[in-house]
């Protein structure tokens, strides 16, 4: 064990946090923090204390603790969740180690944006299309979300959109910082309408990591008829970023800032112009209607289109991935102690992909011409039954995925089909509320996660139709406790999951990914958070202390590949220990200070556990001032990340061929910004 057990116990009782943030999302106004304000939407719940599952809430105040450019640091302050930036613009998100199968992007985590299915039917989520100002809050559900959300063994993320209200407001902001970072945004709020534009750019810490993103969005909240409203979302994103590639240990130690060099016949990242050009557009409609006091419904429809141009070291790929779909969810509450939730979800995708040889950043001869048709649907139902101090939950979903593949660049053409159908995922939960200050629960859920389309059809132009879906049961007891007149809050849980047919990543000599099933693995851990209001907000000076801790023991239970036996080894890419300490200090004059310390233990980089990435400690700080002078809100801020100037690898290439694992994260960096507005 990395830490002495006594120190772990101290951490469990002293250093945890829960981001207890109110959901007032009105621009740069300060957000008041109270325990009673934690509203939870997961599984149709209404508040945190009566939610029988592990869920964390990240509100606007938590997001604003950092540089106001992305949600990465706020998510990393949540126990059990990890977001990585392999290079500016290239994100990887995991919940409880689920990025073991995700060398880049977001897979095995189901994502919704304001009740709109955001994860594509192929299993990938284009999280990097969203700008910082498109996010009004986040809920992270840890473990399988089977009874309501269907496919997945990692978890579910619910993104809240910014609130649209009846105010009239104009707001503009700009920030800059180290490594050529320059960002600006403008927002116009009209009654029932919100328009926003933001642009973000950076030269990057490493060689060949330049990034530029532009996001334009429109949001409206319109009444339709009595007790009903329609929300409209339109988001356009234009993203370009360079990908430097992973380094060997020798290259990393010699110069961690360098891009992957040319070695033999494999061209380097700069010579290949390894990069991503991505354009995406989301149009979504969400209709909410209360039929009467007992019945209500939320229905969403969406269309999504994106084009990607990706010169990589091994090839040059052009992709188009349009998809559309919808979700409907009914709630029936015949009495105060019974509620029924049921509905369905449907998604259809028609993807196309062409790959060419990469000749020093230019297209060469064509290698493949593929078409991929995807149809995914689920139906779900859940019953909540309150009996005095007990809450019983029973639910299940049935999930289907049909995949049709055509490769017409070969003779004869390759025409294949894959189907995952009839999978029923049940969930059972019991919660006991001893009082309004203490509740305990146990949650049991089955997870089912088919391989993503980009896992069946891999980067190296291979395909593996024999790839199986992950399956497993998760058992999780937990409790929540308010103490000291609700100034102290503790949230803790233990989970145990036995996963079969785990999908893991392999890399070939050119750095391309392919995937195999890894037999069976065992995942268990403790996750806890604590917050303590040292000085109340009613006083001139308020101080909120927080912390988060996660212990994860993820091991291969049975995994033999050819003549190599990895059984008993740690799963690569998962830190056995991590914790975060935070302090939020606010003065009634408008002065603000946010301090954060984060520790991550060393992680294995391959299945054989022969290489590890070193442990690292990060310190960040942000100082600010906010004030409203008549109709003019004002905010000034400045901060520093990685204050200790640690050299560490983040977004490691797990099981990299030839030991190419390392992607260095930025060193010490500074930023500053200004936001001004006019509010009627």
HUJO-V989506 format. One line per field, one symbol per residue. psi: psi as a letter, one per 30 degrees, with the letter a starting at -180 (. if undefined). burial: # if it has 16 or more other ideal C-beta (glycine too) atoms within 10 Angstrom, else .. A space follows every 10 residues. Layout:
BEGIN
psi->???
burial->???
END
This chain:
BEGIN
psi->kekkeeeeee eeffgllkii klhjgibgkk kkkkeffjkk fkgglflefg jhljkkkjae eeegfaghfl geeeefgkkf kkkkjelkfj lkklkhgfge gjflajlgjk kkjhgkjfkl ffflkifffk legfkflkkj kklkhefefb kkfeakkjkk llkkaglkkk kklkllalhg kkkllkkjkl jgkkkkkkkk lkflelkhhk kkkkkklkkk jkkeakhllk kkkjkkkjkk lkjfllllee eeeejffllk lkjbfjllee efhklkjkkk kkkkkjkkkj eaffklkkkk klkkkkkkki jlefajkkkk ikllalkkkk kkiflfgkkk klalkkkkkj lkkkklkjih glkbkkeljk kjkkkkllkl kkkkjkjcgk kkkklllkkk kkkkkkjgfl jlkjjlkkkj lgjkjlkkkk kkjeaffkkl lkkkkkkkjl klefeejlfg glkiffklkk klkkkjlllk kklhhgfkkk jllklkkjkl hkklklkafg gkklklkhck lkkllkkllk kjjeklffle kkkkkllkkk kkjkkkejjk jcgkjgkflk klgkkfkklk kkkkkkkfff kkkkkkkkkk llkkflffhf kkklllkkkl kkklkkkjjc gjkkkklklk khefhkjlkk hkjkhkkggi fkjklkakkl lllkkllkk.
burial->..#....#.. ##..###### ########.# #.#.#.##.# #####..### ########## ########## ########## ########## ########## ########## ########## ########## ########## ########## ########## ####....#. #.#.#####. #.###.#.#. ...#.##### ########## #.#####.## #.......## ###.###### ########.. ##...##### #....##### ######.### #########. .....##### ##.#.#.#.# #########. ########## #.#.....## ########## #.####.#.. ..#...##.# .#.#####.# ##.#.#.... #.#.###### ###.###... .......#.# ..#.#.#### #.#.....## ########## ########## #.##..#.## ##.####### ##.....### #####.#.## ########.# ########## ########## ###...#... .######### #######.#. .....#..## ########## ######.... .#.####### #.#####.#. ###.##.### .###.#.... ..#.###### ###....### #######.## #######.#. #.#.#.#.#.
END
